[in-house]
Amino acid sequence: MTKLRIDMAAAGRSLPENIDLALSAQDAGWGGLWAAEVNALEAASLLGAVGSQLGQGRLGTAIVPMQTRDPLLLAMMAASLQQLAPEGFVLGLGTSTPIIVEDWHATPWGDSPLSLTRECVDITRRLLDGERVTTESGRWRYRRAQLARPPERRVPIYLAALNDRMLELAGEVADGVILNFVTMADVRHARVRLQAGADRAGRSLDNFEVVVFFRATETESYEAVQDRYRSELFTYAMAPVYRRMFARAGFEEACLEVARLWGDRQRQEALEAVPEALIRERTLIGTADEMQARLADYAAAGVSTALVTPVAAPGRDEYIADCTRTVKALSRVAA
């Protein structure tokens, strides 16, 4: 069975809350902090603030969209944050969605996510390696671009992946993969596709890291948190790329029904139509023993790192205390 590492994904609603939670996780033996970037906290600011106070662990992004920062800026961010993290920095990249990239960040999403990803990883890696880069084609046109101070340690690049082609590309060009809302069967499927990409490139996956993003709540009552999780899974059930993944587990009709109800303006009915099984098979909700047992099963399926966001129950005033309880419930796994 794979030895499982447990890191925290940014969970606080504010930057100070994230610092408090990251320090609590460090005290409980967790391995570091990762940040996403959509339209709330900016990832580099968050990781810089937290990283300056952590005495151990690593920092990472899971994920930043590769369209909203050019490869030189990505390399600059990675080289900067690498200096703060005792265990280094991981640059986790993804293609995000047209809504986030185009509608919210006023930036072209791109016609071919695979080509964009390959180009971004290639240029960013060359810049991190200290190369002076000139390009003649592609999305980013550089003329003798170079990092003034390349990182002293190699920065690994991980890719967020859902479909088979992106999984294979991750196995071909990345140092790790980041999976989201996956079952153990999805993990096993991903490892097959990752190996296919690695075989095509003639490389080994011996040091390749499989990271799974989990939302987690320590509770004895699923009903106490079901509304919070329904709201989260609803947005993913509406997304075609996730719907295809959920279809592998038999939830295609349920997702289509959720979309139909929402389109008919039956908002509450759409949320209530998100199946409990869809939620519980992809999250960590339960007692400490139940969560720990599920993580052990994921490790057996081939997960290297659990990237966990503690989720507070809706309506509770003690937000930090609620999240910290989940952190402590998983401290045995972290240790």
Secondary structure, DSSP 8 states (H G I E B T S, - for coil): ----EEEEE---SSHHHHHHHHHHHHHTT--EEEE--SSSS-HHHHHHHHHTT-SSSEEEES-EETTSS-HHHHHHHHHHHHTT-TT-EEEEEE---HIIIIIIT-----S-HHHHHHHHHHHHHHHHTT--B--SSSS---SSB--SS--SS---EEEE--SHHHHHHHHHH-SEEEEES--HHHHHHHHHHHHHHHHHHT---TT-EEEEEEEEEE-S-GGGTHHHHHHHHHHHHTSHHHHHHHHHTT-HHHHHHHHHHHHTT-HHHHHHTS-HHHHHTTSEEE-HHHHHHHHHHHHHHT--EEEEEE---TT-S-HHHHHHHHHHHTHHHH-
